Amino acid sequence: MEEALRLSYGEDTLIAFLGGELDHHRAVSVRSRIDDALFEHLPKKLVIDIGRVDFMDSSGLGLIMGRLAKTKEIGAVLVLQNPSSRVMRMLKMAKLDRMIQTIKNP
C-alpha cells in the first residue's frame, strides 16, 4: 500500500505528496500532519501533489478545502499539483477550480 503522505519543506514552500487512497480514515491523519507542518514552518506556499492518489472521495475534497482556509489564515497560497481529470471534475463541481491554482507536471 502506498504511503498516504510525505512532506518536504524548502524555500518557503511546504510540499505534501499524497498517495494511495484518500478516504475519510486517511484524510483525518493527513490533515493533521499537514496542519502541524503548516504552523511549524509558516510557508508562503503549500503545494499538495495528488498525482499518486488512486482514489479520493468527498473527504479528500474536504481536506483540500480546509487547507485552502488554513493557508489563507497564515497568508500563504495553495497550489494543487498533478490533479487527475476526476479530481478536476470534483473541483469544478465545488467551484474550487476558480479559487485554487492547479499545475500539471509532465
LOVEXMI-117074 format. One record per residue (C-alpha): chain; x, z, y; residue in three letters. Coordinates in Angstrom, 2 decimals. Layout:
// LOVEXMI-117074
   cadena        px        pz        py   residuo
        A         X         Z         Y       ALA
...
END
This chain:
// LOVEXMI-117074
   cadena        px        pz        py   residuo
        A      0.00      0.00      0.00       MET
        A      1.32     -0.94      3.45       GLU
        A      2.30      1.83      5.84       GLU
        A     -0.53      2.39      8.31       ALA
        A      1.69      2.95     11.36       LEU
        A      5.25      2.55     12.53       ARG
        A      6.18      3.47     16.11       LEU
        A      9.03      2.13     18.22       SER
        A      9.94      3.08     21.79       TYR
        A     12.30      1.43     24.24       GLY
        A     12.46      0.03     27.78       GLU
        A      9.29      1.84     28.92       ASP
        A      7.31      0.27     26.08       THR
        A      5.77      2.00     23.09       LEU
        A      5.05     -0.37     20.21       ILE
        A      2.66      0.65     17.44       ALA
        A      2.93     -1.58     14.39       PHE
        A     -0.24     -1.23     12.32       LEU
        A     -0.60     -2.42      8.76       GLY
        A     -2.87     -2.25      5.74       GLY
        A     -6.48     -1.21      6.12       GLU
        A     -7.68      0.32      9.36       LEU
        A    -10.85      2.16      8.40       ASP
        A    -12.31      5.48      9.55       HIS
        A     -9.99      7.58      7.40       HIS
        A     -6.77      5.91      8.57       ARG
        A     -7.89      5.41     12.17       ALA
        A     -8.01      9.18     12.74       VAL
        A     -4.36      9.80     11.82       SER
        A     -3.15      6.59     13.51       VAL
        A     -4.97      7.50     16.73       ARG
        A     -3.45     10.98     16.74       SER
        A      0.10      9.73     16.18       ARG
        A     -0.18      7.04     18.87       ILE
        A     -1.62      9.52     21.38       ASP
        A      1.13     12.05     20.66       ASP
        A      3.77      9.35     21.27       ALA
        A      1.99      8.13     24.42       LEU
        A      2.01     11.56     26.01       PHE
        A      5.55     12.31     24.83       GLU
        A      7.11      9.09     26.22       HIS
        A      4.65      8.16     29.02       LEU
        A      5.46      4.44     28.68       PRO
        A      4.45      1.78     31.18       LYS
        A      3.14     -0.39     28.34       LYS
        A      1.59      0.25     24.94       LEU
        A      1.75     -2.70     22.55       VAL
        A     -0.43     -2.45     19.46       ILE
        A      0.70     -5.02     16.90       ASP
        A     -2.11     -5.56     14.39       ILE
        A     -0.69     -8.66     12.76       GLY
        A     -0.28     -6.87      9.42       ARG
        A     -3.75     -5.29      9.33       VAL
        A     -5.63     -6.57      6.28       ASP
        A     -8.98     -5.01      7.11       PHE
        A    -10.42     -3.43     10.24       MET
        A    -13.92     -2.05     10.74       ASP
        A    -15.56     -0.59     13.84       SER
        A    -13.23      2.42     13.61       SER
        A    -10.33      0.10     14.37       GLY
        A    -12.19     -1.28     17.36       LEU
        A    -12.82      2.30     18.49       GLY
        A     -9.12      3.05     18.12       LEU
        A     -8.28      0.11     20.41       ILE
        A    -10.93      1.09     22.96       MET
        A     -9.72      4.68     23.02       GLY
        A     -6.10      3.63     23.51       ARG
        A     -7.23      1.47     26.44       LEU
        A     -8.68      4.59     28.06       ALA
        A     -5.55      6.65     27.29       LYS
        A     -3.20      4.03     28.73       THR
        A     -5.25      3.88     31.92       LYS
        A     -5.11      7.68     32.09       GLU
        A     -1.30      7.63     32.22       ILE
        A     -1.03      4.50     34.40       GLY
        A      0.12      2.20     31.59       ALA
        A     -1.19     -1.13     30.30       VAL
        A     -2.34     -2.00     26.80       LEU
        A     -1.36     -5.22     25.04       VAL
        A     -2.78     -6.23     21.67       LEU
        A     -0.27     -8.28     19.71       GLN
        A     -0.99    -10.72     16.86       ASN
        A     -4.75    -10.17     16.52       PRO
        A     -6.42    -12.19     13.76       SER
        A     -9.31    -14.52     14.56       SER
        A    -11.68    -11.90     13.06       ARG
        A    -10.32     -9.21     15.40       VAL
        A    -10.60    -11.59     18.35       MET
        A    -14.28    -12.18     17.49       ARG
        A    -14.82     -8.40     17.42       MET
        A    -13.11     -8.04     20.81       LEU
        A    -15.22    -10.83     22.29       LYS
        A    -18.45     -9.32     20.97       MET
        A    -17.49     -5.99     22.56       ALA
        A    -16.38     -7.83     25.74       LYS
        A    -12.96     -6.23     25.40       LEU
        A    -11.21     -9.59     25.43       ASP
        A    -11.59     -9.50     29.22       ARG
        A    -10.02     -6.06     29.50       MET
        A     -7.14     -6.22     27.03       ILE
        A     -4.26     -8.66     27.18       GLN
        A     -3.61    -10.30     23.82       THR
        A     -0.46    -12.10     22.74       ILE
        A      0.34    -14.03     19.61       LYS
        A      3.90    -14.19     18.26       ASN
        A      4.89    -17.16     16.13       PRO
END
